[in-house]
């Protein structure tokens, strides 16, 4: 075991306890392959599933596995009209599992997510019966404030580039606190407790995933 993996293991053990105290269910795995196996073990066949723009879940092969498996998938990528896109996003609010990640997570278990269109943070807050979040240990920050800073100054500029939009952070490389039509930081969601026990399931992965 590398020194980084040893550190991540100890950190993950602490976080799993903190997340349990916040009514969230968490697991720790060593790599993408284990993450995929764990995710599929938590997703009963026949479930309805959806997701937002999650790179982490794609990187472990989960989205591809769901499309090939015995699941009803609501994928916004299958729709190219405003009406079709709105329809599939609304379907996602009533699905059994919504798949995603986080833009930052504090060591004491507070989830930080930032969104432009905001369908993702809306689904995280309410609607889908379960959230399944794939979280690389690169997303972990010491405090909530550090996690917010990570979301705004690291994740947001990179995701803006990925989605082909052009807020000031794309040119500046960090948050500009903009008020432009392309703003990717319209809503920031802090999830500090799950009112429904274990609605939120988190797989912590000892790899760098997402942005």
C-alpha positions as CSV (number, residue, x, y, z in Angstrom):
1,X,0.0,0.0,0.0
2,X,1.4,3.4,-1.0
3,X,1.7,6.2,1.6
4,X,-1.1,8.1,-0.2
5,X,-3.4,5.1,-0.2
6,X,-2.7,4.6,3.5
7,X,-3.6,8.2,4.2
8,X,-6.7,7.9,2.1
9,X,-7.8,4.8,3.9
10,X,-7.5,6.4,7.3
11,X,-9.3,9.5,6.0
12,X,-12.1,7.5,4.4
13,X,-12.6,5.6,7.7
14,X,-13.2,8.9,9.5
15,X,-15.5,10.2,6.7
16,X,-17.6,7.0,6.7
17,X,-18.3,7.5,10.4
18,X,-19.1,11.3,9.9
19,X,-21.4,10.5,7.0
20,X,-23.2,7.9,9.0
21,X,-23.9,10.5,11.7
22,X,-25.4,12.6,8.9
23,X,-27.8,9.7,7.9
24,X,-25.7,8.9,4.8
25,X,-24.4,5.5,3.8
26,X,-20.8,5.4,2.7
27,X,-18.2,2.8,1.4
28,X,-14.6,2.9,0.5
29,X,-13.0,1.1,-2.4
30,X,-9.5,0.9,-3.8
31,X,-10.0,1.5,-7.6
32,X,-12.5,2.0,-10.4
33,X,-13.2,-1.7,-10.9
34,X,-14.2,-2.1,-7.2
35,X,-16.2,1.1,-7.5
36,X,-18.2,-0.3,-10.4
37,X,-18.8,-3.6,-8.7
38,X,-20.0,-1.8,-5.5
39,X,-22.2,0.5,-7.4
40,X,-23.9,-2.3,-9.3
41,X,-24.4,-4.2,-6.1
42,X,-26.4,-1.2,-4.7
43,X,-28.6,-0.9,-7.9
44,X,-31.3,-3.5,-8.0
45,X,-32.1,-4.7,-11.6
46,X,-35.3,-3.2,-12.9
47,X,-34.6,0.1,-11.2
48,X,-35.2,3.4,-13.0
49,X,-32.0,5.4,-13.1
50,X,-30.8,8.8,-14.3
51,X,-27.9,11.3,-13.9
52,X,-26.7,14.7,-14.7
53,X,-23.3,15.6,-16.1
54,X,-21.3,13.2,-14.0
55,X,-17.7,12.4,-15.2
56,X,-16.9,10.3,-12.2
57,X,-19.6,7.7,-12.8
58,X,-18.7,7.6,-16.5
59,X,-15.0,7.1,-15.7
60,X,-15.7,3.9,-13.6
61,X,-17.9,2.5,-16.4
62,X,-21.1,2.8,-14.5
63,X,-23.2,4.7,-17.1
64,X,-22.3,2.3,-19.9
65,X,-23.1,-0.7,-17.6
66,X,-26.5,0.8,-16.8
67,X,-27.3,1.4,-20.5
68,X,-26.4,-2.3,-21.2
69,X,-28.1,-3.7,-18.1
70,X,-31.6,-4.4,-17.0
71,X,-32.5,-0.9,-16.0
72,X,-34.9,1.8,-17.3
73,X,-32.5,4.7,-18.1
74,X,-33.5,8.3,-18.4
75,X,-30.6,9.9,-20.2
76,X,-30.8,13.6,-21.2
77,X,-28.2,12.8,-23.9
78,X,-30.9,10.9,-25.9
79,X,-32.9,14.1,-26.4
80,X,-32.0,17.1,-28.7
81,X,-35.0,19.3,-28.3
82,X,-35.9,21.6,-25.4
83,X,-39.2,19.8,-24.9
84,X,-37.5,16.3,-24.8
85,X,-34.7,17.5,-22.5
86,X,-37.2,19.0,-20.1
87,X,-39.3,15.8,-20.2
88,X,-36.4,13.5,-19.3
89,X,-35.2,15.9,-16.5
90,X,-38.6,15.8,-15.0
91,X,-38.7,11.9,-15.3
92,X,-35.4,11.9,-13.4
93,X,-37.1,13.5,-10.3
94,X,-39.2,10.3,-9.9
95,X,-36.5,7.7,-10.5
96,X,-35.3,5.1,-8.1
97,X,-31.6,6.1,-8.3
98,X,-30.0,9.3,-9.4
99,X,-26.3,8.9,-10.2
100,X,-23.7,11.6,-9.6
101,X,-20.7,12.8,-7.7
102,X,-19.9,15.9,-5.7
103,X,-17.9,19.1,-6.5
104,X,-16.4,18.9,-3.0
105,X,-16.8,17.1,0.3
106,X,-15.5,18.1,3.7
107,X,-13.8,15.6,6.0
108,X,-16.7,15.9,8.4
109,X,-19.2,14.8,5.7
110,X,-20.8,18.0,4.2
111,X,-21.4,17.6,0.5
112,X,-20.9,20.7,-1.8
113,X,-22.4,20.9,-5.2
114,X,-22.5,23.8,-7.6
115,X,-24.7,24.0,-10.7
116,X,-25.6,26.3,-13.6
117,X,-28.8,24.7,-15.1
118,X,-29.4,23.4,-11.5
119,X,-31.4,20.2,-12.4
120,X,-28.7,18.2,-10.7
121,X,-28.7,20.1,-7.4
122,X,-32.5,20.1,-7.4
123,X,-32.5,16.3,-7.8
124,X,-29.9,15.9,-5.0
125,X,-32.1,18.0,-2.7
126,X,-35.4,16.2,-3.4
127,X,-37.1,13.8,-5.7
128,X,-35.3,10.7,-6.6
129,X,-35.7,7.9,-4.1
130,X,-31.9,7.3,-3.8
131,X,-28.7,9.2,-4.7
132,X,-25.7,7.1,-5.6
133,X,-22.6,9.3,-5.6
134,X,-19.2,8.2,-6.9
135,X,-16.5,10.3,-5.2
136,X,-12.8,10.2,-5.9
137,X,-10.6,11.1,-2.9
138,X,-9.4,14.1,-4.9
139,X,-12.7,15.8,-4.1
140,X,-12.0,15.7,-0.3
141,X,-11.3,19.1,1.4
142,X,-10.6,19.8,5.1
143,X,-13.5,22.1,5.8
144,X,-16.8,23.1,4.2
145,X,-15.2,26.4,3.3
146,X,-12.4,24.6,1.5
147,X,-14.9,22.4,-0.3
148,X,-16.8,25.4,-1.5
149,X,-13.6,27.0,-2.7
150,X,-12.7,23.8,-4.5
151,X,-16.1,23.7,-6.2
152,X,-15.9,27.3,-7.4
153,X,-12.2,27.6,-8.3
154,X,-11.3,24.2,-9.6
155,X,-14.4,22.2,-10.6
156,X,-16.4,25.1,-12.1
157,X,-13.9,26.4,-14.6
158,X,-13.1,22.9,-15.8
159,X,-16.7,21.9,-16.1
160,X,-17.5,25.1,-17.9
161,X,-14.8,24.2,-20.5
162,X,-16.2,20.7,-20.7
163,X,-19.7,21.9,-21.4
164,X,-18.6,24.4,-24.0
165,X,-19.7,27.5,-22.2
166,X,-17.7,30.6,-21.7
167,X,-18.1,32.4,-18.3
168,X,-15.1,34.5,-17.1
169,X,-13.7,31.6,-15.0
170,X,-12.8,29.8,-18.2
171,X,-10.4,32.6,-19.1
172,X,-9.3,33.4,-15.6
173,X,-8.9,29.8,-14.3
174,X,-10.8,30.5,-11.1
175,X,-14.1,31.9,-9.9
176,X,-14.9,35.4,-11.0
177,X,-18.2,35.7,-9.1
178,X,-19.8,36.4,-12.4
179,X,-23.4,37.3,-13.3
180,X,-23.3,36.3,-17.0
181,X,-25.7,34.1,-19.0
182,X,-23.2,31.3,-19.0
183,X,-22.7,31.3,-15.2
184,X,-22.1,27.8,-14.0
185,X,-22.4,28.8,-10.3
186,X,-26.1,29.7,-10.2
187,X,-26.9,27.5,-7.2
188,X,-24.7,26.1,-4.5
189,X,-26.1,23.2,-2.5
190,X,-24.7,22.2,0.9
191,X,-26.0,18.9,2.0
192,X,-25.3,18.5,5.7
193,X,-27.9,15.9,6.7
194,X,-30.2,13.4,5.0
195,X,-33.7,13.5,6.5
196,X,-34.4,10.1,4.9
197,X,-31.8,7.7,6.4
198,X,-29.5,6.2,3.7
199,X,-31.2,7.9,0.8
200,X,-27.7,9.2,-0.1
201,X,-25.2,6.5,-0.8
202,X,-21.6,7.4,-1.4
203,X,-18.7,5.3,-2.8
204,X,-15.4,6.9,-1.9
205,X,-12.7,5.8,-4.4
206,X,-8.9,5.8,-3.8
207,X,-8.4,7.4,-7.2
208,X,-8.7,10.8,-8.8
209,X,-12.1,11.0,-10.5
210,X,-14.0,13.8,-12.1
211,X,-13.1,17.4,-11.7
